[in-house]
Every structure is written in structure tokens, then in C-alpha cells.
Amino acid sequence: MSFIKITVGGMTCEHCKSAVEKALGELAGISSVKVDLAAKQAVIEYDEQVVKPAAIKQAVEDLGYDVTGI
Ligand SMILES: [Cu+2]
């Protein structure tokens, strides 16, 4: 398992936080997602054999947020 911390721009409320957590939680290979709304950061535990950071970034960007830190 590996961890990455990303910065997610554009999250403004609990709904945004839930949307990011849900989308990432549904990605294969991701075992945990912690979103810190105030810090605009997400810490993701994932299996690098199954999912790549680029796919994690894409999943969040597909929701309409900006991802930096990858
Ligand atoms: Cu929101």
C-alpha cells in the first residue's frame, strides 16, 4: 500500500468533501480516503499495483475540482 496527499482546489462544503470521498472510494485499488475540507487536502491509501496516481487525479478532476500535488 502507498499513500499520496493531494491538494483539491474548489471544495467548498461537506457535499464536496463527500463527493470526493465517494468517487475515490469507488475506484478499484483505493482502500482509504481522508479529505480535510479546511486544508483542501486528501490523503489516499492505494495499491500501486492496481491504480496509478494519474487515475486518482483524473477521478477527482472529473468531478470538477482542481488537483495539485501529484
Ligand atoms: Cu460543496
N, CA, C, O and the ligand as a Tripos MOL2 file, in Angstrom:
@<TRIPOS>MOLECULE
protein
  281   279    71     0     0
PROTEIN
NO_CHARGES

@<TRIPOS>ATOM
      1 N           0.8350   -1.2010    0.0000 N.3       1 MET1
      2 CA          0.0000    0.0000    0.0000 C.3       1 MET1
      3 C           0.8690    1.2500    0.0000 C.2       1 MET1
      4 O           1.9250    1.2930    0.6310 O.2       1 MET1
      5 N           0.4110    2.2500   -0.7080 N.am      2 SER2
      6 CA          1.1080    3.5340   -0.7460 C.3       2 SER2
      7 C           0.1320    4.6240   -0.3560 C.2       2 SER2
      8 O          -1.0860    4.4630   -0.4290 O.2       2 SER2
      9 N           0.7040    5.7280    0.0560 N.am      3 PHE3
     10 CA         -0.1150    6.8960    0.3870 C.3       3 PHE3
     11 C           0.2560    8.0460   -0.5310 C.2       3 PHE3
     12 O           1.4260    8.2370   -0.8630 O.2       3 PHE3
     13 N          -0.7500    8.8130   -0.9410 N.am      4 ILE4
     14 CA         -0.4450   10.1010   -1.5510 C.3       4 ILE4
     15 C          -1.3100   11.1550   -0.8940 C.2       4 ILE4
     16 O          -2.4220   10.8910   -0.4370 O.2       4 ILE4
     17 N          -0.7640   12.3490   -0.8620 N.am      5 LYS5
     18 CA         -1.5140   13.5010   -0.3730 C.3       5 LYS5
     19 C          -1.6670   14.4570   -1.5470 C.2       5 LYS5
     20 O          -0.6850   14.8690   -2.1640 O.2       5 LYS5
     21 N          -2.9090   14.7990   -1.8440 N.am      6 ILE6
     22 CA         -3.1540   15.7350   -2.9390 C.3       6 ILE6
     23 C          -3.8700   16.9700   -2.4060 C.2       6 ILE6
     24 O          -4.5470   16.9220   -1.3790 O.2       6 ILE6
     25 N          -3.7110   18.0500   -3.1090 N.am      7 THR7
     26 CA         -4.4600   19.2610   -2.7930 C.3       7 THR7
     27 C          -5.6000   19.3630   -3.7860 C.2       7 THR7
     28 O          -5.3950   19.2890   -4.9970 O.2       7 THR7
     29 N          -6.8090   19.5350   -3.2590 N.am      8 VAL8
     30 CA         -8.0040   19.5850   -4.0970 C.3       8 VAL8
     31 C          -8.5990   20.9830   -4.0250 C.2       8 VAL8
     32 O          -9.1600   21.3850   -3.0060 O.2       8 VAL8
     33 N          -8.4670   21.7090   -5.1160 N.am      9 GLY9
     34 CA         -8.9910   23.0620   -5.1640 C.3       9 GLY9
     35 C         -10.4470   23.0620   -5.5950 C.2       9 GLY9
     36 O         -10.8400   22.2830   -6.4640 O.2       9 GLY9
     37 N         -11.2480   23.9300   -4.9940 N.am     10 GLY10
     38 CA        -12.6360   24.0700   -5.4150 C.3      10 GLY10
     39 C         -13.6300   23.4300   -4.4820 C.2      10 GLY10
     40 O         -14.8370   23.5670   -4.6810 O.2      10 GLY10
     41 N         -13.1510   22.7250   -3.4560 N.am     11 MET11
     42 CA        -14.0800   22.1490   -2.4780 C.3      11 MET11
     43 C         -14.5250   23.2600   -1.5330 C.2      11 MET11
     44 O         -13.7020   23.9820   -0.9700 O.2      11 MET11
     45 N         -15.8460   23.3850   -1.3710 N.am     12 THR12
     46 CA        -16.3450   24.4790   -0.5400 C.3      12 THR12
     47 C         -17.2070   24.0200    0.6270 C.2      12 THR12
     48 O         -17.4170   24.7840    1.5690 O.2      12 THR12
     49 N         -17.7050   22.8010    0.5880 N.am     13 CYS13
     50 CA        -18.6230   22.3870    1.6450 C.3      13 CYS13
     51 C         -18.5620   20.8810    1.8600 C.2      13 CYS13
     52 O         -17.8060   20.1670    1.2010 O.2      13 CYS13
     53 N         -19.3800   20.4210    2.8040 N.am     14 GLU14
     54 CA        -19.4040   18.9960    3.1250 C.3      14 GLU14
     55 C         -19.8050   18.1420    1.9290 C.2      14 GLU14
     56 O         -19.3700   17.0000    1.7830 O.2      14 GLU14
     57 N         -20.6510   18.7260    1.0710 N.am     15 HIS15
     58 CA        -21.0620   17.9720   -0.1070 C.3      15 HIS15
     59 C         -19.8600   17.6750   -1.0040 C.2      15 HIS15
     60 O         -19.7110   16.5650   -1.5170 O.2      15 HIS15
     61 N         -19.0180   18.6690   -1.1820 N.am     16 CYS16
     62 CA        -17.8120   18.4880   -1.9990 C.3      16 CYS16
     63 C         -16.9320   17.3980   -1.4010 C.2      16 CYS16
     64 O         -16.4250   16.5170   -2.0950 O.2      16 CYS16
     65 N         -16.7740   17.4950   -0.0960 N.am     17 LYS17
     66 CA        -15.9480   16.5090    0.6050 C.3      17 LYS17
     67 C         -16.4960   15.1010    0.3710 C.2      17 LYS17
     68 O         -15.7430   14.1800    0.0540 O.2      17 LYS17
     69 N         -17.8150   14.9420    0.5320 N.am     18 SER18
     70 CA        -18.4370   13.6270    0.3420 C.3      18 SER18
     71 C         -18.2870   13.1460   -1.0890 C.2      18 SER18
     72 O         -18.0450   11.9640   -1.3350 O.2      18 SER18
     73 N         -18.4320   14.0700   -2.0360 N.am     19 ALA19
     74 CA        -18.3390   13.6880   -3.4460 C.3      19 ALA19
     75 C         -16.9480   13.1450   -3.7580 C.2      19 ALA19
     76 O         -16.8060   12.1410   -4.4570 O.2      19 ALA19
     77 N         -15.9360   13.8070   -3.2400 N.am     20 VAL20
     78 CA        -14.5580   13.3610   -3.4840 C.3      20 VAL20
     79 C         -14.3220   12.0120   -2.8040 C.2      20 VAL20
     80 O         -13.7380   11.1030   -3.3940 O.2      20 VAL20
     81 N         -14.7780   11.8950   -1.5700 N.am     21 GLU21
     82 CA        -14.5820   10.6370   -0.8490 C.3      21 GLU21
     83 C         -15.3130    9.4830   -1.5390 C.2      21 GLU21
     84 O         -14.7940    8.3700   -1.6260 O.2      21 GLU21
     85 N         -16.5110    9.7610   -2.0240 N.am     22 LYS22
     86 CA        -17.2970    8.7090   -2.6700 C.3      22 LYS22
     87 C         -16.6520    8.2690   -3.9840 C.2      22 LYS22
     88 O         -16.5040    7.0760   -4.2490 O.2      22 LYS22
     89 N         -16.2720    9.2500   -4.7990 N.am     23 ALA23
     90 CA        -15.6860    8.9330   -6.1090 C.3      23 ALA23
     91 C         -14.3970    8.1380   -5.9510 C.2      23 ALA23
     92 O         -14.1640    7.1640   -6.6670 O.2      23 ALA23
     93 N         -13.5740    8.5570   -5.0180 N.am     24 LEU24
     94 CA        -12.3120    7.8390   -4.8290 C.3      24 LEU24
     95 C         -12.5400    6.4890   -4.1720 C.2      24 LEU24
     96 O         -11.8570    5.5120   -4.4790 O.2      24 LEU24
     97 N         -13.5100    6.4420   -3.2630 N.am     25 GLY25
     98 CA        -13.8010    5.1850   -2.5870 C.3      25 GLY25
     99 C         -14.2830    4.1070   -3.5420 C.2      25 GLY25
    100 O         -14.1450    2.9140   -3.2720 O.2      25 GLY25
    101 N         -14.8510    4.5400   -4.6640 N.am     26 GLU26
    102 CA        -15.3700    3.5870   -5.6490 C.3      26 GLU26
    103 C         -14.3210    3.1420   -6.6550 C.2      26 GLU26
    104 O         -14.5570    2.2250   -7.4420 O.2      26 GLU26
    105 N         -13.1590    3.7940   -6.6280 N.am     27 LEU27
    106 CA        -12.0850    3.3940   -7.5500 C.3      27 LEU27
    107 C         -11.4350    2.1040   -7.0490 C.2      27 LEU27
    108 O         -11.1400    1.9670   -5.8620 O.2      27 LEU27
    109 N         -11.2180    1.1680   -7.9630 N.am     28 ALA28
    110 CA        -10.5380   -0.0680   -7.5880 C.3      28 ALA28
    111 C          -9.1230    0.2550   -7.1330 C.2      28 ALA28
    112 O          -8.4340    1.0740   -7.7420 O.2      28 ALA28
    113 N          -8.7080   -0.3850   -6.0770 N.am     29 GLY29
    114 CA         -7.3320   -0.2240   -5.6160 C.3      29 GLY29
    115 C          -7.1550    0.8120   -4.5330 C.2      29 GLY29
    116 O          -6.0690    0.9500   -3.9700 O.2      29 GLY29
    117 N          -8.2220    1.5460   -4.2350 N.am     30 ILE30
    118 CA         -8.1280    2.5510   -3.1790 C.3      30 ILE30
    119 C          -8.7640    1.9990   -1.9150 C.2      30 ILE30
    120 O          -9.9240    1.5860   -1.9140 O.2      30 ILE30
    121 N          -7.9900    1.9990   -0.8440 N.am     31 SER31
    122 CA         -8.5110    1.3860    0.3780 C.3      31 SER31
    123 C          -8.9530    2.4010    1.4180 C.2      31 SER31
    124 O          -9.7690    2.0800    2.2820 O.2      31 SER31
    125 N          -8.4290    3.6220    1.3520 N.am     32 SER32
    126 CA         -8.9690    4.6210    2.2640 C.3      32 SER32
    127 C          -8.7700    6.0230    1.7140 C.2      32 SER32
    128 O          -7.7980    6.3080    1.0150 O.2      32 SER32
    129 N          -9.7070    6.8790    2.0440 N.am     33 VAL33
    130 CA         -9.6680    8.2680    1.5960 C.3      33 VAL33
    131 C         -10.0100    9.1480    2.7890 C.2      33 VAL33
    132 O         -11.0350    8.9560    3.4430 O.2      33 VAL33
    133 N          -9.1450   10.1100    3.0620 N.am     34 LYS34
    134 CA         -9.4540   11.0780    4.1110 C.3      34 LYS34
    135 C          -9.3590   12.4650    3.5130 C.2      34 LYS34
    136 O          -8.3020   12.8800    3.0380 O.2      34 LYS34
    137 N         -10.4650   13.1740    3.5400 N.am     35 VAL35
    138 CA        -10.4850   14.5260    2.9870 C.3      35 VAL35
    139 C         -10.5520   15.5280    4.1330 C.2      35 VAL35
    140 O         -11.4130   15.4470    5.0090 O.2      35 VAL35
    141 N          -9.6270   16.4660    4.0990 N.am     36 ASP36
    142 CA         -9.6360   17.5710    5.0570 C.3      36 ASP36
    143 C         -10.1310   18.8010    4.3170 C.2      36 ASP36
    144 O          -9.4040   19.4200    3.5390 O.2      36 ASP36
    145 N         -11.3940   19.1400    4.5810 N.am     37 LEU37
    146 CA        -12.0360   20.2200    3.8280 C.3      37 LEU37
    147 C         -11.3360   21.5610    4.0670 C.2      37 LEU37
    148 O         -11.0840   22.3100    3.1230 O.2      37 LEU37
    149 N         -11.0300   21.8550    5.3070 N.am     38 ALA38
    150 CA        -10.4090   23.1490    5.6360 C.3      38 ALA38
    151 C          -9.0400   23.2930    4.9760 C.2      38 ALA38
    152 O          -8.6880   24.3600    4.4730 O.2      38 ALA38
    153 N          -8.2820   22.2080    4.9870 N.am     39 ALA39
    154 CA         -6.9320   22.2510    4.4150 C.3      39 ALA39
    155 C          -6.9530   22.0140    2.9050 C.2      39 ALA39
    156 O          -5.9330   22.1740    2.2350 O.2      39 ALA39
    157 N          -8.1230   21.6290    2.3680 N.am     40 LYS40
    158 CA         -8.2690   21.2840    0.9610 C.3      40 LYS40
    159 C          -7.2980   20.1840    0.5380 C.2      40 LYS40
    160 O          -6.7280   20.2110   -0.5530 O.2      40 LYS40
    161 N          -7.1330   19.2260    1.4320 N.am     41 GLN41
    162 CA         -6.2210   18.1350    1.1270 C.3      41 GLN41
    163 C          -6.9120   16.7950    1.2840 C.2      41 GLN41
    164 O          -7.8420   16.6330    2.0740 O.2      41 GLN41
    165 N          -6.4300   15.8520    0.5140 N.am     42 ALA42
    166 CA         -6.9220   14.4900    0.6450 C.3      42 ALA42
    167 C          -5.7260   13.5550    0.7660 C.2      42 ALA42
    168 O          -4.7400   13.6790    0.0400 O.2      42 ALA42
    169 N          -5.8380   12.6280    1.6910 N.am     43 VAL43
    170 CA         -4.8170   11.6000    1.8400 C.3      43 VAL43
    171 C          -5.4560   10.2790    1.4220 C.2      43 VAL43
    172 O          -6.4930    9.8700    1.9430 O.2      43 VAL43
    173 N          -4.8090    9.6400    0.4790 N.am     44 ILE44
    174 CA         -5.3770    8.4410   -0.1370 C.3      44 ILE44
    175 C          -4.4150    7.2800    0.0250 C.2      44 ILE44
    176 O          -3.2280    7.3830   -0.2840 O.2      44 ILE44
    177 N          -4.9530    6.1780    0.5150 N.am     45 GLU45
    178 CA         -4.1710    4.9530    0.6190 C.3      45 GLU45
    179 C          -4.5690    4.0670   -0.5500 C.2      45 GLU45
    180 O          -5.7500    3.7750   -0.7450 O.2      45 GLU45
    181 N          -3.5890    3.6450   -1.3210 N.am     46 TYR46
    182 CA         -3.9240    2.8980   -2.5320 C.3      46 TYR46
    183 C          -2.8980    1.8090   -2.8080 C.2      46 TYR46
    184 O          -1.7870    1.8130   -2.2780 O.2      46 TYR46
    185 N          -3.3110    0.8820   -3.6540 N.am     47 ASP47
    186 CA         -2.4320   -0.2070   -4.0740 C.3      47 ASP47
    187 C          -1.8540    0.1670   -5.4340 C.2      47 ASP47
    188 O          -2.5750    0.2430   -6.4290 O.2      47 ASP47
    189 N          -0.5750    0.3950   -5.4610 N.am     48 GLU48
    190 CA          0.0650    0.8860   -6.6990 C.3      48 GLU48
    191 C           0.0780   -0.1600   -7.8180 C.2      48 GLU48
    192 O           0.3550    0.1570   -8.9750 O.2      48 GLU48
    193 N          -0.2280   -1.4160   -7.4520 N.am     49 GLN49
    194 CA         -0.3410   -2.4470   -8.4900 C.3      49 GLN49
    195 C          -1.6650   -2.3380   -9.2360 C.2      49 GLN49
    196 O          -1.8130   -2.8620  -10.3400 O.2      49 GLN49
    197 N          -2.6200   -1.6530   -8.6240 N.am     50 VAL50
    198 CA         -3.9820   -1.6340   -9.1690 C.3      50 VAL50
    199 C          -4.3500   -0.2750   -9.7500 C.2      50 VAL50
    200 O          -4.9950   -0.1960  -10.7950 O.2      50 VAL50
    201 N          -3.9420    0.7880   -9.0760 N.am     51 VAL51
    202 CA         -4.3480    2.1140   -9.5240 C.3      51 VAL51
    203 C          -3.1540    3.0670   -9.4730 C.2      51 VAL51
    204 O          -2.3510    3.0300   -8.5410 O.2      51 VAL51
    205 N          -3.0580    3.9110  -10.4850 N.am     52 LYS52
    206 CA         -1.9420    4.8590  -10.5720 C.3      52 LYS52
    207 C          -2.3920    6.2350  -10.0850 C.2      52 LYS52
    208 O          -3.5690    6.5850  -10.1760 O.2      52 LYS52
    209 N          -1.4510    6.9970   -9.5750 N.am     53 PRO53
    210 CA         -1.7880    8.3580   -9.1340 C.3      53 PRO53
    211 C          -2.4820    9.1760  -10.2110 C.2      53 PRO53
    212 O          -3.3610    9.9820   -9.9030 O.2      53 PRO53
    213 N          -2.1030    8.9830  -11.4660 N.am     54 ALA54
    214 CA         -2.7390    9.7490  -12.5430 C.3      54 ALA54
    215 C          -4.2390    9.4550  -12.6200 C.2      54 ALA54
    216 O          -5.0360   10.3430  -12.9220 O.2      54 ALA54
    217 N          -4.6190    8.2020  -12.3440 N.am     55 ALA55
    218 CA         -6.0340    7.8270  -12.3890 C.3      55 ALA55
    219 C          -6.7840    8.4190  -11.1990 C.2      55 ALA55
    220 O          -7.9570    8.7750  -11.3090 O.2      55 ALA55
    221 N          -6.1040    8.5210  -10.0780 N.am     56 ILE56
    222 CA         -6.6990    9.1320   -8.8840 C.3      56 ILE56
    223 C          -6.9580   10.6130   -9.1550 C.2      56 ILE56
    224 O          -8.0270   11.1460   -8.8590 O.2      56 ILE56
    225 N          -5.9480   11.2510   -9.7230 N.am     57 LYS57
    226 CA         -6.0690   12.6660  -10.0730 C.3      57 LYS57
    227 C          -7.2300   12.8770  -11.0450 C.2      57 LYS57
    228 O          -8.0380   13.7920  -10.8840 O.2      57 LYS57
    229 N          -7.2920   12.0110  -12.0540 N.am     58 GLN58
    230 CA         -8.3410   12.1340  -13.0740 C.3      58 GLN58
    231 C          -9.7350   11.9880  -12.4670 C.2      58 GLN58
    232 O         -10.6560   12.7130  -12.8420 O.2      58 GLN58
    233 N          -9.8870   11.0640  -11.5420 N.am     59 ALA59
    234 CA        -11.2000   10.8220  -10.9390 C.3      59 ALA59
    235 C         -11.6880   12.0620  -10.1970 C.2      59 ALA59
    236 O         -12.8790   12.3710  -10.2130 O.2      59 ALA59
    237 N         -10.7760   12.7620   -9.5540 N.am     60 VAL60
    238 CA        -11.1640   13.9740   -8.8220 C.3      60 VAL60
    239 C         -11.4090   15.1230   -9.7960 C.2      60 VAL60
    240 O         -12.3300   15.9190   -9.6120 O.2      60 VAL60
    241 N         -10.5910   15.1980  -10.8140 N.am     61 GLU61
    242 CA        -10.7820   16.2550  -11.8150 C.3      61 GLU61
    243 C         -12.0970   16.0700  -12.5630 C.2      61 GLU61
    244 O         -12.7370   17.0450  -12.9590 O.2      61 GLU61
    245 N         -12.4940   14.8170  -12.7530 N.am     62 ASP62
    246 CA        -13.7590   14.5270  -13.4390 C.3      62 ASP62
    247 C         -14.9540   15.0790  -12.6590 C.2      62 ASP62
    248 O         -16.0190   15.3180  -13.2290 O.2      62 ASP62
    249 N         -14.7700   15.2790  -11.3550 N.am     63 LEU63
    250 CA        -15.8320   15.8450  -10.5260 C.3      63 LEU63
    251 C         -15.8740   17.3720  -10.6460 C.2      63 LEU63
    252 O         -16.8250   18.0160  -10.2040 O.2      63 LEU63
    253 N         -14.8340   17.9310  -11.2490 N.am     64 GLY64
    254 CA        -14.8030   19.3780  -11.4430 C.3      64 GLY64
    255 C         -13.8720   20.1200  -10.4940 C.2      64 GLY64
    256 O         -13.9100   21.3480  -10.4160 O.2      64 GLY64
    257 N         -13.0450   19.3860   -9.7780 N.am     65 TYR65
    258 CA        -12.0920   20.0250   -8.8590 C.3      65 TYR65
    259 C         -10.6940   20.0550   -9.4750 C.2      65 TYR65
    260 O         -10.3750   19.3030  -10.3950 O.2      65 TYR65
    261 N          -9.8930   20.9380   -8.9390 N.am     66 ASP66
    262 CA         -8.5090   21.0480   -9.4110 C.3      66 ASP66
    263 C          -7.5990   20.2680   -8.4880 C.2      66 ASP66
    264 O          -7.6540   20.4130   -7.2660 O.2      66 ASP66
    265 N          -6.7630   19.4430   -9.0840 N.am     67 VAL67
    266 CA         -5.8560   18.6260   -8.2740 C.3      67 VAL67
    267 C          -4.4180   19.0710   -8.5000 C.2      67 VAL67
    268 O          -3.9490   19.1750   -9.6330 O.2      67 VAL67
    269 N          -3.7430   19.3280   -7.4050 N.am     68 THR68
    270 CA         -2.3100   19.5890   -7.4750 C.3      68 THR68
    271 C          -1.6290   18.6950   -6.4440 C.2      68 THR68
    272 O          -2.2690   18.1440   -5.5480 O.2      68 THR68
    273 N          -0.3500   18.5710   -6.5940 N.am     69 GLY69
    274 CA          0.3970   17.7800   -5.6180 C.3      69 GLY69
    275 C           0.7240   16.3820   -6.1140 C.2      69 GLY69
    276 O           1.3250   15.5920   -5.3860 O.2      69 GLY69
    277 N           0.3340   16.0640   -7.3520 N.am     70 ILE70
    278 CA          0.7430   14.7800   -7.9460 C.3      70 ILE70
    279 C           1.7290   15.0800   -9.0610 C.2      70 ILE70
    280 O           2.2190   14.1600   -9.7150 O.2      70 ILE70
    281 CU        -19.6650   21.6880   -1.9210 Cu       71 CU71
@<TRIPOS>BOND
     1     1     2 1
     2     2     3 1
     3     3     4 2
     4     3     5 am
     5     5     6 1
     6     6     7 1
     7     7     8 2
     8     7     9 am
     9     9    10 1
    10    10    11 1
    11    11    12 2
    12    11    13 am
    13    13    14 1
    14    14    15 1
    15    15    16 2
    16    15    17 am
    17    17    18 1
    18    18    19 1
    19    19    20 2
    20    19    21 am
    21    21    22 1
    22    22    23 1
    23    23    24 2
    24    23    25 am
    25    25    26 1
    26    26    27 1
    27    27    28 2
    28    27    29 am
    29    29    30 1
    30    30    31 1
    31    31    32 2
    32    31    33 am
    33    33    34 1
    34    34    35 1
    35    35    36 2
    36    35    37 am
    37    37    38 1
    38    38    39 1
    39    39    40 2
    40    39    41 am
    41    41    42 1
    42    42    43 1
    43    43    44 2
    44    43    45 am
    45    45    46 1
    46    46    47 1
    47    47    48 2
    48    47    49 am
    49    49    50 1
    50    50    51 1
    51    51    52 2
    52    51    53 am
    53    53    54 1
    54    54    55 1
    55    55    56 2
    56    55    57 am
    57    57    58 1
    58    58    59 1
    59    59    60 2
    60    59    61 am
    61    61    62 1
    62    62    63 1
    63    63    64 2
    64    63    65 am
    65    65    66 1
    66    66    67 1
    67    67    68 2
    68    67    69 am
    69    69    70 1
    70    70    71 1
    71    71    72 2
    72    71    73 am
    73    73    74 1
    74    74    75 1
    75    75    76 2
    76    75    77 am
    77    77    78 1
    78    78    79 1
    79    79    80 2
    80    79    81 am
    81    81    82 1
    82    82    83 1
    83    83    84 2
    84    83    85 am
    85    85    86 1
    86    86    87 1
    87    87    88 2
    88    87    89 am
    89    89    90 1
    90    90    91 1
    91    91    92 2
    92    91    93 am
    93    93    94 1
    94    94    95 1
    95    95    96 2
    96    95    97 am
    97    97    98 1
    98    98    99 1
    99    99   100 2
   100    99   101 am
   101   101   102 1
   102   102   103 1
   103   103   104 2
   104   103   105 am
   105   105   106 1
   106   106   107 1
   107   107   108 2
   108   107   109 am
   109   109   110 1
   110   110   111 1
   111   111   112 2
   112   111   113 am
   113   113   114 1
   114   114   115 1
   115   115   116 2
   116   115   117 am
   117   117   118 1
   118   118   119 1
   119   119   120 2
   120   119   121 am
   121   121   122 1
   122   122   123 1
   123   123   124 2
   124   123   125 am
   125   125   126 1
   126   126   127 1
   127   127   128 2
   128   127   129 am
   129   129   130 1
   130   130   131 1
   131   131   132 2
   132   131   133 am
   133   133   134 1
   134   134   135 1
   135   135   136 2
   136   135   137 am
   137   137   138 1
   138   138   139 1
   139   139   140 2
   140   139   141 am
   141   141   142 1
   142   142   143 1
   143   143   144 2
   144   143   145 am
   145   145   146 1
   146   146   147 1
   147   147   148 2
   148   147   149 am
   149   149   150 1
   150   150   151 1
   151   151   152 2
   152   151   153 am
   153   153   154 1
   154   154   155 1
   155   155   156 2
   156   155   157 am
   157   157   158 1
   158   158   159 1
   159   159   160 2
   160   159   161 am
   161   161   162 1
   162   162   163 1
   163   163   164 2
   164   163   165 am
   165   165   166 1
   166   166   167 1
   167   167   168 2
   168   167   169 am
   169   169   170 1
   170   170   171 1
   171   171   172 2
   172   171   173 am
   173   173   174 1
   174   174   175 1
   175   175   176 2
   176   175   177 am
   177   177   178 1
   178   178   179 1
   179   179   180 2
   180   179   181 am
   181   181   182 1
   182   182   183 1
   183   183   184 2
   184   183   185 am
   185   185   186 1
   186   186   187 1
   187   187   188 2
   188   187   189 am
   189   189   190 1
   190   190   191 1
   191   191   192 2
   192   191   193 am
   193   193   194 1
   194   194   195 1
   195   195   196 2
   196   195   197 am
   197   197   198 1
   198   198   199 1
   199   199   200 2
   200   199   201 am
   201   201   202 1
   202   202   203 1
   203   203   204 2
   204   203   205 am
   205   205   206 1
   206   206   207 1
   207   207   208 2
   208   207   209 am
   209   209   210 1
   210   210   211 1
   211   211   212 2
   212   211   213 am
   213   213   214 1
   214   214   215 1
   215   215   216 2
   216   215   217 am
   217   217   218 1
   218   218   219 1
   219   219   220 2
   220   219   221 am
   221   221   222 1
   222   222   223 1
   223   223   224 2
   224   223   225 am
   225   225   226 1
   226   226   227 1
   227   227   228 2
   228   227   229 am
   229   229   230 1
   230   230   231 1
   231   231   232 2
   232   231   233 am
   233   233   234 1
   234   234   235 1
   235   235   236 2
   236   235   237 am
   237   237   238 1
   238   238   239 1
   239   239   240 2
   240   239   241 am
   241   241   242 1
   242   242   243 1
   243   243   244 2
   244   243   245 am
   245   245   246 1
   246   246   247 1
   247   247   248 2
   248   247   249 am
   249   249   250 1
   250   250   251 1
   251   251   252 2
   252   251   253 am
   253   253   254 1
   254   254   255 1
   255   255   256 2
   256   255   257 am
   257   257   258 1
   258   258   259 1
   259   259   260 2
   260   259   261 am
   261   261   262 1
   262   262   263 1
   263   263   264 2
   264   263   265 am
   265   265   266 1
   266   266   267 1
   267   267   268 2
   268   267   269 am
   269   269   270 1
   270   270   271 1
   271   271   272 2
   272   271   273 am
   273   273   274 1
   274   274   275 1
   275   275   276 2
   276   275   277 am
   277   277   278 1
   278   278   279 1
   279   279   280 2
@<TRIPOS>SUBSTRUCTURE
     1 MET1         2 RESIDUE 1 A MET
     2 SER2         6 RESIDUE 1 A SER
     3 PHE3        10 RESIDUE 1 A PHE
     4 ILE4        14 RESIDUE 1 A ILE
     5 LYS5        18 RESIDUE 1 A LYS
     6 ILE6        22 RESIDUE 1 A ILE
     7 THR7        26 RESIDUE 1 A THR
     8 VAL8        30 RESIDUE 1 A VAL
     9 GLY9        34 RESIDUE 1 A GLY
    10 GLY10       38 RESIDUE 1 A GLY
    11 MET11       42 RESIDUE 1 A MET
    12 THR12       46 RESIDUE 1 A THR
    13 CYS13       50 RESIDUE 1 A CYS
    14 GLU14       54 RESIDUE 1 A GLU
    15 HIS15       58 RESIDUE 1 A HIS
    16 CYS16       62 RESIDUE 1 A CYS
    17 LYS17       66 RESIDUE 1 A LYS
    18 SER18       70 RESIDUE 1 A SER
    19 ALA19       74 RESIDUE 1 A ALA
    20 VAL20       78 RESIDUE 1 A VAL
    21 GLU21       82 RESIDUE 1 A GLU
    22 LYS22       86 RESIDUE 1 A LYS
    23 ALA23       90 RESIDUE 1 A ALA
    24 LEU24       94 RESIDUE 1 A LEU
    25 GLY25       98 RESIDUE 1 A GLY
    26 GLU26      102 RESIDUE 1 A GLU
    27 LEU27      106 RESIDUE 1 A LEU
    28 ALA28      110 RESIDUE 1 A ALA
    29 GLY29      114 RESIDUE 1 A GLY
    30 ILE30      118 RESIDUE 1 A ILE
    31 SER31      122 RESIDUE 1 A SER
    32 SER32      126 RESIDUE 1 A SER
    33 VAL33      130 RESIDUE 1 A VAL
    34 LYS34      134 RESIDUE 1 A LYS
    35 VAL35      138 RESIDUE 1 A VAL
    36 ASP36      142 RESIDUE 1 A ASP
    37 LEU37      146 RESIDUE 1 A LEU
    38 ALA38      150 RESIDUE 1 A ALA
    39 ALA39      154 RESIDUE 1 A ALA
    40 LYS40      158 RESIDUE 1 A LYS
    41 GLN41      162 RESIDUE 1 A GLN
    42 ALA42      166 RESIDUE 1 A ALA
    43 VAL43      170 RESIDUE 1 A VAL
    44 ILE44      174 RESIDUE 1 A ILE
    45 GLU45      178 RESIDUE 1 A GLU
    46 TYR46      182 RESIDUE 1 A TYR
    47 ASP47      186 RESIDUE 1 A ASP
    48 GLU48      190 RESIDUE 1 A GLU
    49 GLN49      194 RESIDUE 1 A GLN
    50 VAL50      198 RESIDUE 1 A VAL
    51 VAL51      202 RESIDUE 1 A VAL
    52 LYS52      206 RESIDUE 1 A LYS
    53 PRO53      210 RESIDUE 1 A PRO
    54 ALA54      214 RESIDUE 1 A ALA
    55 ALA55      218 RESIDUE 1 A ALA
    56 ILE56      222 RESIDUE 1 A ILE
    57 LYS57      226 RESIDUE 1 A LYS
    58 GLN58      230 RESIDUE 1 A GLN
    59 ALA59      234 RESIDUE 1 A ALA
    60 VAL60      238 RESIDUE 1 A VAL
    61 GLU61      242 RESIDUE 1 A GLU
    62 ASP62      246 RESIDUE 1 A ASP
    63 LEU63      250 RESIDUE 1 A LEU
    64 GLY64      254 RESIDUE 1 A GLY
    65 TYR65      258 RESIDUE 1 A TYR
    66 ASP66      262 RESIDUE 1 A ASP
    67 VAL67      266 RESIDUE 1 A VAL
    68 THR68      270 RESIDUE 1 A THR
    69 GLY69      274 RESIDUE 1 A GLY
    70 ILE70      278 RESIDUE 1 A ILE
    71 CU71       281 GROUP 0 **** ****
